[in-house]
Amino acid sequence: MELTPEEARERCREKGWVTQYERVATMVGKREDRVLLVEDHPTPTGAEWMIRQYAATSPLVERAWREGRRHFFLLRVGRADLSLEPSVRAAGVERVEVVDDEVRITHAGLAGAGVGAALARGCAEGVLRVKIHEEGGGSRLGRGTVITPKLRRLLIGVDDTDTRERGATWSAVDVVCRRLEEEWDGELFYSRHVIVQLYPGTPGRTQNCAAVAVELGVEPGRVEEAKEEFLSLLSEYCFSDCTWVAFWEELEVPRSVVDLGHAAKLRVVELEEVEEVIEREGIEVVGLGERERGKIGAVAALAFIDRPELAARVPRSLPRP
């Protein structure tokens, strides 16, 4: 049985007891060998149970974590046989496919996890359609393939938009991303916003010495357009002559960038160190001012998109990732 999201919602309303996922998005890098699945769970704080079950059950799940109600699964493209077992391996991903402009993910689960595997996810914003192989519920197995648009992951680091008199980098970047998401009307997904605390002893800092990393999902053919519009909107809120922006399009952040981000929390990083990393990894950087100071924080911020808890810390030493 194949359903549109509206048909899935109607089926949920008829049943009465099925809660609906709110948002599903799938992002790929340029290589398209892995998929970052992002889901907004319907419960107030998200389901840590689901994260643990998926990580334990499916070899296709490289990493699973939760940020509030938003769930993240880093998945390998491929197929796996699941040995489902109540309580300990009750749900997981059976298959991940990237087909033309679509991503197709097959979930399987026992009992309530089976309802989430098919019908509940099929209701979400961002879903094109869902194929329900087995509906699940009670003690039955549920299986479903959730089909979503393929989005390119666009990671953006920003630093130094403000002065001592006015502006706020974290807030300006958030406003820009929200404007983009609204103006693109569903063809751009604003996934994450992470405030990155950098070394407080940095000379020339405005006050708190924080940069920002954000994650967007963009239709692959419109990535360059998204970059241009982001820069154009951000320029409206730049009051510093040191503003820089860094762009990265893969799912994995290079080790050299992670090391740079780590260093930028602990000491003053020299511009030459950043230039070396930019050249080695092919990071795209754009300056919106005359001076280069913000380039350091913009690139360093990329390191913390998947580590918001470390991004916020100002310890004397940080654990190595």
Secondary structure, 3 states (H helix, E strand, C coil): CEECHHHHHHHHHHHCCCCCCCEEEEEECCCCCEEEEEEECCCCCCCHHHHHHHHHHCCCEEEEEEECCEEEEEEECEECCCCCECCCECEEEEEEEEECCEEEEEEEEECHHHHHHHHHHHCCECCCEEEEEEEEECCEEEEEEEEEEEEEEEEEEEECCCCCCCCCHHHHHHHHHHHHHHHCCCCEEEEEEEEEECCCCCCCCCCCCEEEEEEEEECHHHHHHHHHHHHHHHHCCCCCCCCEEEEECCCCCCHHHHHHHHHHHHCCCCHHHHHHHHHHHCCEEEECCCCCCHHHHHHHHHHHCCCHHHHCCCCCCCCCC
